[in-house]
């Protein structure tokens, strides 16, 4: 089995949050896209509902081989970018560890267990982008909070689809979740309360990342981060009020543009400190 056989056809414009948007500097867009293509290929492998587990693990191992030698084209292209930029390949290896976990783990015990997954699946993405821009690692704490929040928002939005298509459940079991409730056409009162409670807890992560954009030297990257923060806050508020099993939680393209611009433009126009 080849990785191309498992490709979903999903691209960076289909994601819930901006990826290598036109806001960031042109010289940084290609390295970010190299990481995205690597992540998308690995994600498509892990999330394919039909491929056998052993084939998925073999394909992910082939991607890992490409980070240091001969392997998948996406991994080899990323290896070249990381070498040119002097970027630590740990961000790519952590991400592959997350996808291996997706293949082998389908339940999470508690919030700490879920955050442990986010340390592999989400935090390295932002760290890589920061390293591409030459930003200080002092920004990593705020980055980690924001990236974990984005990951959990995606999990909550897609909780019914993940359960139906691949049998995977990211909602921690210690919340009192009845897993089969995720297969209903609308959330039970207890599931609604669980989702709202997790969204509220995720808003706590967003409060931790609220100052992230101001820590970033590159104003264009700061503007993109400010836009992502605003979009995440809006989605969290929706998840506290709406049922993702039967109501739309995602932003329309116009809503995302207006919300993102309302945060990005003031950040772009801010004055640099002397």
C-alpha distance (Angstrom), angle and dihedral (degrees) to the residues before:
residue distance angle dihedral
X1 . . .
X2 3.82 . .
X3 3.80 125.5 .
X4 3.81 89.9 -124.0
X5 3.81 88.9 64.6
X6 3.82 89.0 62.7
X7 3.82 97.5 47.0
X8 3.80 111.8 131.8
X9 3.79 95.6 -156.4
X10 3.80 89.6 -124.3
X11 3.81 115.8 142.2
X12 3.79 137.8 -168.3
X13 3.80 92.0 -90.1
X14 3.81 89.6 60.2
X15 3.81 94.9 60.8
X16 3.81 122.9 107.4
X17 3.81 92.1 -122.1
X18 3.83 132.7 39.0
X19 3.81 116.8 -80.6
X20 3.82 118.9 -166.0
X21 3.80 89.8 -23.2
X22 3.79 122.9 -172.3
X23 3.80 87.8 -100.0
X24 3.79 93.6 76.5
X25 3.78 121.4 75.9
X26 3.83 115.6 -83.2
X27 3.80 92.9 -123.8
X28 3.81 90.3 59.8
X29 3.80 97.8 44.7
X30 3.82 97.6 77.4
X31 3.85 94.9 52.2
X32 3.81 90.3 48.3
X33 3.80 90.8 49.3
X34 3.82 90.6 50.1
X35 3.80 88.7 58.0
X36 3.80 91.2 44.8
X37 3.81 92.9 52.3
X38 3.81 89.3 49.3
X39 3.81 91.1 49.5
X40 3.80 93.5 45.0
X41 3.81 92.7 51.6
X42 3.81 91.6 49.6
X43 3.81 92.6 44.5
X44 3.80 91.5 51.7
X45 3.79 89.6 52.8
X46 3.80 94.5 49.1
X47 3.79 95.4 44.2
X48 3.78 99.5 45.3
X49 3.81 106.0 121.5
X50 3.80 96.2 -153.7
X51 3.82 107.8 41.8
X52 3.82 115.8 98.1
X53 3.80 116.6 -109.4
X54 3.79 93.4 -116.7
X55 3.81 91.3 54.3
X56 3.80 91.8 49.8
X57 3.80 92.1 50.6
X58 3.80 91.2 47.9
X59 3.80 91.6 51.4
X60 3.81 92.0 48.1
X61 3.81 88.9 50.1
X62 3.80 88.3 52.1
X63 3.81 88.6 54.1
X64 3.79 90.8 50.4
X65 3.80 89.9 51.1
X66 3.79 88.7 55.9
X67 3.81 90.7 60.5
X68 3.80 90.6 66.6
X69 3.79 105.8 18.3
X70 3.79 137.5 -21.0
X71 3.77 117.5 -7.2
X72 3.78 141.2 101.8
X73 3.83 116.2 -1.8
X74 3.82 91.8 -124.1
X75 3.80 91.2 55.1
X76 3.79 93.7 45.0
X77 3.81 91.2 50.0
X78 3.80 90.1 50.6
X79 3.82 91.3 47.6
X80 3.80 88.9 56.3
X81 3.80 92.4 50.0
X82 3.80 92.5 47.6
X83 3.80 91.3 49.5
X84 3.81 92.2 50.0
X85 3.80 92.1 49.1
X86 3.79 98.0 37.7
X87 3.81 91.4 -120.9
X88 3.79 120.1 163.9
X89 3.84 109.1 -110.8
X90 3.82 89.3 -144.5
X91 3.83 88.2 93.5
X92 3.80 89.9 61.9
X93 3.80 95.2 42.3
X94 3.81 92.0 49.5
X95 3.79 89.6 52.6
X96 3.79 91.5 51.7
X97 3.81 88.8 49.9
X98 3.81 87.4 56.8
X99 3.79 92.6 52.3
X100 3.80 91.3 48.0
X101 3.79 86.3 53.7
X102 3.81 89.7 50.8
X103 3.80 88.9 56.3
X104 3.80 94.9 47.0
X105 3.82 105.2 30.1
X106 3.80 125.4 54.3
X107 3.82 103.4 165.6
X108 3.83 134.6 53.7
X109 3.77 122.1 -152.5
X110 3.79 102.3 -151.7
X111 3.82 145.7 -20.6
X112 3.81 93.2 -76.3
X113 3.80 89.9 52.6
X114 3.81 89.9 52.0
X115 3.81 92.6 47.8
X116 3.80 88.0 50.5
X117 3.79 88.0 58.1
X118 3.82 90.5 47.8
X119 3.81 89.2 54.7
X120 3.79 86.7 66.3
X121 3.80 103.1 30.5
X122 3.80 104.0 38.7
X123 3.79 115.7 12.4
X124 3.84 94.8 60.7
X125 3.82 90.0 56.8
X126 3.79 93.2 62.1
X127 3.80 92.5 39.1
X128 3.80 89.9 55.3
X129 3.82 91.8 50.9
X130 3.80 90.4 48.8
X131 3.81 90.7 50.4
X132 3.82 90.7 49.5
X133 3.82 87.5 56.3
X134 3.81 93.8 44.9
X135 3.80 92.7 -118.5
X136 3.78 123.8 163.5
X137 3.78 118.3 -92.8
X138 3.78 86.2 -131.0
X139 3.81 83.9 84.2
X140 3.79 92.6 62.3
X141 3.82 97.3 91.6
X142 3.80 92.1 57.5
X143 3.81 90.8 41.1
X144 3.78 91.5 52.7
X145 3.80 92.6 51.6
X146 3.81 92.6 49.7
X147 3.80 95.3 44.6
X148 3.81 92.4 48.3
X149 3.80 89.1 50.3
X150 3.81 91.8 51.2
X151 3.81 90.9 50.2
X152 3.80 93.7 49.6
X153 3.80 91.7 46.5
X154 3.80 88.6 55.0
X155 3.80 90.5 48.7
X156 3.80 92.1 51.8
X157 3.80 94.1 45.2
X158 3.80 91.8 50.1
X159 3.81 100.0 34.0
X160 3.81 94.4 117.9
X161 3.81 94.3 44.3
X162 3.82 93.5 47.8
X163 3.80 90.2 51.8
X164 3.80 94.9 45.0
X165 3.80 98.4 45.3
X166 3.80 105.5 33.6
X167 3.80 105.3 8.3
X168 3.78 91.6 -118.8
X169 3.80 122.4 144.8
X170 3.79 122.1 -169.3
X171 3.81 96.3 173.7
X172 3.83 103.9 104.6
X173 3.78 113.3 -107.9
X174 3.81 93.8 -137.3
X175 3.83 88.7 70.7
X176 3.80 87.7 78.1
X177 3.79 92.3 -105.2
X178 3.79 118.1 174.0
X179 3.80 97.3 -149.0
X180 3.80 94.4 -152.2
X181 3.82 89.0 61.3
X182 3.81 86.2 75.8
X183 3.81 88.8 67.9
X184 3.81 94.6 60.4
X185 3.80 124.8 101.1
X186 3.80 90.4 -118.0
X187 3.78 134.7 17.8
X188 3.78 120.2 -92.1
X189 3.82 115.6 -125.4
X190 3.80 90.1 -101.5
X191 3.83 92.9 50.0
X192 3.81 90.7 47.3
X193 3.80 89.5 53.2
X194 3.82 91.2 48.1
X195 3.81 93.0 50.8
X196 3.80 92.3 45.7
X197 3.79 90.6 48.7
X198 3.79 92.4 51.0
X199 3.81 90.7 47.1
X200 3.80 88.9 52.1
X201 3.79 90.3 50.5
X202 3.80 89.9 48.4
X203 3.79 88.8 53.9
X204 3.80 84.8 61.9
X205 3.81 88.8 60.6
X206 3.80 89.0 50.3
X207 3.79 90.3 53.5
X208 3.81 87.1 55.7
X209 3.82 90.7 52.2
X210 3.81 96.1 43.0
X211 3.82 92.4 104.6
X212 3.80 95.4 43.6
X213 3.81 97.5 102.7
X214 3.80 91.2 52.2
X215 3.82 90.4 55.8
X216 3.83 93.2 57.8
X217 3.81 117.2 94.0
X218 3.81 96.3 -158.6
X219 3.80 103.7 79.0
X220 3.80 94.0 -156.8
X221 3.77 93.4 53.6
X222 3.81 88.3 43.7
X223 3.81 88.9 54.8
X224 3.81 91.8 52.2
X225 3.81 90.6 48.7
X226 3.81 90.8 49.0
X227 3.81 89.6 52.3
X228 3.80 92.0 49.1
X229 3.80 91.1 48.6
X230 3.81 91.3 52.8
X231 3.81 92.8 47.7
X232 3.81 91.2 49.0
X233 3.80 92.4 50.3
X234 3.79 90.4 51.5
X235 3.80 93.2 49.0
X236 3.79 91.8 48.6
X237 3.79 90.0 52.9
X238 3.81 89.6 50.7
X239 3.79 92.0 50.1
X240 3.79 89.9 54.2
X241 3.81 89.5 55.1
X242 3.82 106.9 29.0
X243 3.79 137.4 62.0
X244 3.84 108.9 -122.5
X245 3.81 90.4 -161.5
X246 3.80 92.9 66.6
X247 3.82 109.0 4.1
X248 3.78 131.1 69.9
X249 3.78 111.8 -104.9
X250 3.80 99.2 164.4
X251 3.80 121.9 94.2
X252 3.76 120.1 -112.1
X253 3.81 114.1 -122.9
X254 3.83 90.3 -103.8
X255 3.80 92.7 48.8
X256 3.79 91.1 49.3
X257 3.80 91.8 48.0
X258 3.80 94.1 50.1
X259 3.80 94.9 44.2
X260 3.79 93.7 44.5
X261 3.80 93.8 46.7
X262 3.80 91.7 49.5
X263 3.81 88.5 61.7
X264 3.81 100.6 31.9
X265 3.81 100.1 50.9
X266 3.83 97.2 56.6
X267 3.80 88.8 47.4
X268 3.80 91.8 51.3
X269 3.78 90.8 50.0
X270 3.77 97.1 47.1
X271 3.81 116.4 117.0
X272 3.74 119.8 -112.3
X273 3.78 115.8 -115.7
X274 3.82 111.0 -107.5
